[in-house]
Amino acid sequence: MISEELKAELLEVALEAARQAGELLRDGRPADLAVAATKSSPIDVVTEMDIAAEKLITGLLAERRPEDGLLGEEGADTPGTSGVRWVVDPLDGTVNYLYGLPSWGVSIAAEYRGETVVGVVAAPMRGETYHAVLGGGAWLGGERLACRADAPLDQALLSTGFAYVQTRRAHQADVAARIIPLVRDVRRGGSAALDLCDVAAGRLDGHYERGLNPWDLAAGELIAREAGALTGGRPGEPASGELTLAASPAVFASLQPLLEEAGAWHD
């Protein structure tokens, strides 16, 4: 079992790393920002700032917690010996960032022996930093967060995301077309980490998405869960790349079977 002292230390490190990376991304964005590489497709991009932010974070973690493991979106994957592994997305919402849209963030989670125990998501253009510690609630600064009170599905505001691989994208559009008539509306923000935090903050009733990576969901999923949201994937499964769903309990109970029936978990 992880000690409260270790959780507090991990939170302090995560907050500092997210703050520094967020300031770098906010203040250091060049006017002529360009694509440095692509990932799953030509429209799934990496910028020079993604790489710079991950370098900053990995350097700080190596200095403060040299025995920990690390999994990062831009290629960092190192084993550790302490039982702690950091799961880092240095810039979640890269396309938003590339276009100058404000919905992007820095996502940093710490796992202990495979369980997420700390999550931090910094949203510099909002001036907001969300955090959660396992068993300690979810917070926006000094304000404790709680997901929205349960609403009927037809009054629920949801968000989702779309892949950058065209075949998966087309299927996701079909799923969304089946869901939209059943709910208040559906948003597409472009940053899963912020969408999950918006569920925690009561700004959304739920978020669902296929194809998230561990670094996309680790911090935000803990924050949503600690705010009282239910989280998971397909029935009986945890949130994963196959399907991630976070919602207030009644919306979760109504939406999960609909996503299963619609085949939201496959391409």
N, C-alpha and C positions, 0 to 999 in steps of 0.2 A: 504494500500500500504506500502511496506517495504521501510524504509529510506536507503539512501546511507550509512549513518553511520553504521547502523546495518549490511548491506551487507559487508562493509569493516571489521567490527569486526568478522563476521562469517568466512570470508576468512582468516583472520589472524589466527584464532583458527584452522581452517582446515589445513592450511599449516603447522602449528607447530605440530599438531597431526600426520599428514602424514610423516613429516620429522622424528619425533622421532620413529614412528613405523617402517618406512623404515630402519632406522639405526639399530634398534633392530633385524630386520629380516636379514639384510645383514651381520651384524657383529656377531650376536649371534647364527647363524645356526650351530648346533652341527654336527660333522662329522658322528655321528651315528643316524641322524635324522630318526625317525620312525613314523608310523601311530598311531595317538592317538584314532581315532574313524572313523566310516564311516557314510555317510549321505544317499543318495538315493540308493546306491548300494555298494557292496564291493570294487569297483574301484573308488568311489567318496569319497575322503579321507579328513580327518582333521588331521593336525599335532599338536604337542605341541606348535609350534611357531605360528600357527593361533590363538590359544587360548591366548598365551602370548601377541600377538600384539593387540588383541581386548581388553584385560584387560588394557593394557597401554592406548589405545585410550579412552576407556570409563572412565577411571580414570581421564584423562586430561579434558575431556568434562564435567564431573561431577564437577570438581574443577573450571573450567572457566565459565561454563554455566549451573549451577545446576537446573534451571527451565525448561530446554529443554527436549524434548522427544528423544528417541533413538531407532533405529531398526538396529540390527547388525546380520551378518551371523551366528556367533557362539552362538546365543541364547539370546543376549541382546534385550529386547523389553520392554521399559518403556515409559509410557505416560509423557507428560509435560504440563506445564501451560502457556508457553510463546508464543505459536504459531509456535515455531521452532522445527523441528524434524531432527535429524542427521540420515543419512542412510549410514552404514559403512560396507565395506568389508575389513577386516584387511589384507587379503592375497588373492588377486585374481590371480588365476593361481597356485593353491596349488600343483597340480601334477607336473608342471614344477619345482616348488621350491623343491619338494621332490627329484626329479631326478637331481637337480643341473643345470637345464636350466635357462637362464637369464630372460625369458619372464614372469615376475610376477610383481605385483604392489599392492599398498595400495590405496584404493578408498574411498573417504569421500565426501559426499554431504550433504548440508543443505537445507531443505525445509522450506518455510514460508507459513503457512496456506495451505499446500498441493501442493505448487508450488516449484520446485527446483530453488534455487536462487544462490547457490554456488556449484562448483564442483572442487575437487582436486584429481589428480591421480599422485602418486609418483612412479617412476620406478627406484629403487636404482641401479640396475645393468646396467642400461643405463646412470645413472647420470642425469636423467631428471625428472622434475616435471611440470605437466601440470595443468593449472587452468583456470576457467572461472567464471565470475559473470554475472548474468542475465542482458542483455543489455550492457555489458561492453567488449564483445569480448572474445576470447580464446587465451591463452598465453602459451608458453613454455619458462619458465624463463622470460626474458625481451623481447622475440620475439613474435610479434602478429602472430597468426596462420590463415591460410586460406586453405580451402579444395582445392583439385585439380580443375583445369579448366575442364569444361564439356568435356567428351569424348564419342564417340559412345560406346554402350554396348560391342561390340566385341573387343574394346580396353581397357576395364575396368579390373583392378586388384581388386578382391574382397577377403574378408576373411569371414569365418564362424566358427561355433563351433558345437560340438556334445555333446549330453547328455551322462550321465553315466548309464542311464537305457537302456537296450539292445533293447527293442522294439522301443523306440523313436529313438535310434541311427540308427537302420536299415532304418527307414523311412527317416531320415535326409540324409543318404547316397544316397537314391533314389533321393531325391530332388537335392542334389549336382550333381548327375550324369546327371540330366536334365539341370542344369545351366552351367556346365563346358564347353560344346561345344559352348556356346553362348557368352563367355567372353574370355578375354586374359588368365586369370588363376584364380585359387582359392587357398588361403592360409588358414591354420588352425594354429593360433598362440598359443591358449590355455589360453588366458586371454582376456575376452570381454572388460574389461576396457581399456587395452592397444590397442586393435583393434579399438575401437571407437576413442581413441586419435590419432591413426595413420591415420584415416580418416580425423580428424581435421588438422593434420600436412601435409596432402597431400601425405602420403606414401601409401595410399590405395585409390581407388575410391569409395569403399563402404564396408559395413559389414552387414551381416544379420544373425540372429540366433533365434531359437525357444527355449523357456524354461528358459530365463534369469529371475533372481529374482531382486527385486528392488535394492538391494545392488550391483548387478553386473552392472547395467546399469545407475544408477541415475547420477553419476558424469560424466561418459564418454559421455552420451547422451547430456548433457548440453554443454560440451566442443565441441563436434562435431557440435552441432547446432549453437553455438556462433562463430564457424569458417566458417559458411556459408553453412554447409551441411543441407540437409533436413532429418528429422527424423520422424519415425512413425512406425506403425505396419501394420495390414491389412488396406485396403483402407478406409480412413476416421477415422481411429483409432490411438491413440497414441502408442508409443513404450510400450511394455508390455511383460509379460511372454509368451503370445500367439505368438507374433512375434515382433522382433526388427529389424529395418532397418535404417541405416544411410548411406547417400551417397551424392555425388555431385548431383545437381538438375536434370540434364538430365539422369544420371544413375539411380537415384531414380525413375524417371518417367517411365523408361523402365523396371526396375527390379521388382518393386512392383507388377504389374499385372502378371508377370511370376511366382513370388512366390505364388501369390494367386491361379493361375491356377494349380501349382504343389502341392498345399495343404501343403505348408511349415508351416502352422499354426496348423496342427493337428498331432496326433501321428499315 
